[in-house]
Amino acid sequence: KGFWVLSMLGINLPRPSSTDEILSLIEETRSTLRGLSDGALLNYKLMTDSTKIMAMKFLSRIEMSLVMTSCDFTPIVMLQMLKLSLEHGITPISAVGFVYFGSVLVSIGHIEEGYRYVKLAKKLVSQFDAKEVAGEVIAISTQAIGYIEPMQSAIEFHVLGHKSALEAGDIRNASINCSLYISNLLWSGLNLNQVQKEFDKAHSFMEQHSTWSLLVITGPLLQSIGKLVSVEELPLFQERKYQSLGPMAEFHREKNPFATKIFYLHNMYQTFIFRNFDRLEDTADEFIDFKIQTWTALNTHNVQCFICGLVSFLLYRRTNKNVWFERGSEFKLMMKRWSECSEWNFLHKFHLLEAEEHFCNKRLEEAKLSYDAAVSFSKKHKFVNDEALACELAGYFFLEIGERSRSLEYFIDAHEKYHEWGATAKATSVYKYVESIFRLR
């Protein structure tokens, strides 16, 4: 319906034939915008053509839906919004075009440049007092900002985004900010008991407003939290929230490839974190084989990279299949590039992937240094979840090379940090493993 309305307004969106074609169009827009300073864009002529303004509103309306359902169209819609803005003048809706442009640039590796445009979008919202798009701009900009600014503080913008969207009567983007907020809290290091409380509030809001497609995305997150916190409480926890969706969950997952990708991510994460080796390779294959092209920058992308990299190196050591080592190395290099823009968020993750790669290559002294760096930087940057994981993986490494006393020290630290994170079930599993290996009394 949205595309039909756009055609009536004289806007016919081309279907992209390839990724290379989309990248070429993005490069053209980058080149055009390089000649315009932020000041020039903020003081650009205003759009006055009512037909173009209406087209901008429809383009804005369909953009977020395309992020989750028809990803290839996301940059096409965004580029059309920027084209209209540059040719006919700036409107408050132009902020949506700029925020998606910045997000896309971050996602394809132009992080600093993308950061410029998401900040510009927020300035446009402020300049125009554009309440009607504030929720969406904050939702998308916050995810991109997380590739530069500390994650723990950046994601709090989603709280403001939720409030701003509600004030404008924008339930969809209020729910999107809720969903993104709780999805990122799990990986931020916040105590899981607090994460559960925030999840309950967000879930109640989304359930009240029947935003089922977003509830389905957060369902696997709930399963991961439940397993980390308490295995015994998980069935009731699931039944009360996620499983109550029943066939609705499967229906929306089929319609939403992004939801399916998140579903596979958490399946892989759960088998990895609890070292379920019988299913680990299958869940990793499911995740990797389900390919979708996502053009917007989301924090889940770096989470996927981190987890999949660790899983890949572990599977290489267990199966000796070169494909897993090659994948792990690719994910490590990706994390290295991100760490160059934000040491706070990514340096400890890079060092842990590096340590696991050294472990695979039997470069023992280098591995020791990298494990120590991973633990040190995750502690310094307040990611207690990753600190616990780094300590645990270091424990397995030192056990493998015969340094049992140092291994035990790392396992004890891992147990303590998992408890600090609130992952009591995971802490218990670490204790039971250590008890079986070291015959503790």
C-alpha positions, 0 to 999 in steps of 0.5 A: 500500500505504501509503495502504491501511494508513493507512485501516486505521488510521483515516487517510483522506487527501483528494486536494487539488482545487487549489493554492488549497485546499492553500494554505488548509490550510497557512494554517490550520496556520500560524494554529494554530502562531503561538499556540505558542512553540518552548518550548511545542512542545518541551514539548508533551504526548507521544503515547501512542495506539499506533494514532496512533503507527503512523499517524505512522510510515506517514505519515513513510515515504511522505512522501519518496517523494511528494516525487519521485512525487506532489508534490501529496500532499506537503503533505497528508501533512505537514499530517496529521502536524501535525494528529495531533501537535497533537491527540494529542501529540508523538512523535519522528516529529513532527519529520518533519512540522515539517521538511516544514512549514518546507520548504513555507513556505520554498518558498512565500515565508515563508522566515523562518517556515519557517526557524523550523520546520526548526530546531524539527524538528532540536531535536525530533530532538535532544531525543528522540534520534530516530535513526530520522528524523534522516537525513530531517530533516537532508536536508530541513532542510538544503535549506531552511536554504540559503535563509538560511545560506551555501550552502557551509557549509549543505550540509555538514549532508548529510554528517552526515545521511548518517552519521546515516541509516547509523547508523540503518540508513536506506539510503534517506535516507543515499542522499538525503543523498548525492544532495542533497550532490553535486547542490549541490556543483556550484553551490557554487563548490567545485573541480570536481575535488573535486566529481568525487571526492565524486560518485564516492564518492556514486555508488558508495554509491548503486550498491551499494545499488541506489537507482536513482531517485537515480542517475538524478537525479544522471546529468545532473549528471555530464554537466554536470561532464564537459563543464565539466572535459574534453570529451575525457574525457566519453564515457568518463566517461559510459559508466563512470557514467551511461550504464551505467544503460542503459534503467534511466535512462529507466524511472526518469525516466518514473516520477519527474517530478522526475528529468525536470525535472533532466534538462531543467535540465542540458540547458538549462545545458549549451547555455547555458554553451557557448553552443550557440545552435542548441539553446538555445531548444529546451532552454529551452522543454523545461525551462519547458514541463515543469511540476511542482508541488514543495512542498518547498524545494530549492536546485535551485529557486534554481539553476533560477531563476538559469539560466532567468533568464539564458537568458531574457534572452539569448534575448530579445536573440537573438529579440526575443520579448517572452515571454523578457524577461517570463520573465527579469524574473520570475526576477529578481524572485524572486531579489531576494526570496531575496536579502533573506533571504540576501545571501550566496547570492543577491545576486550572482545578483540583480545578474547577472540585473539586469545582463542585464535592463539590457543588454536595455533598453540601460540601459548605465550601469546595466548596467555597475554591475550587472555590477561588483556581480555580480562583486564579490559573487560573489567576496566570497561565494566563488562562483568559478563564478558569478564566472567566469560574471559576468565572461564575460557582462560581457565579451560586454556590453562587446564589444557596446557597443564597449568592447573593452579592458574586454571583454578584461579581463573575458574574461581574468578569466573564463578565469582563474576558470573554471580556478580552478573546475576547468572547464578545457573551459569555460576553453578555449572562452572562450580560443578565442572571445577569440582569434578576436575579438581575434586574440591571439597 
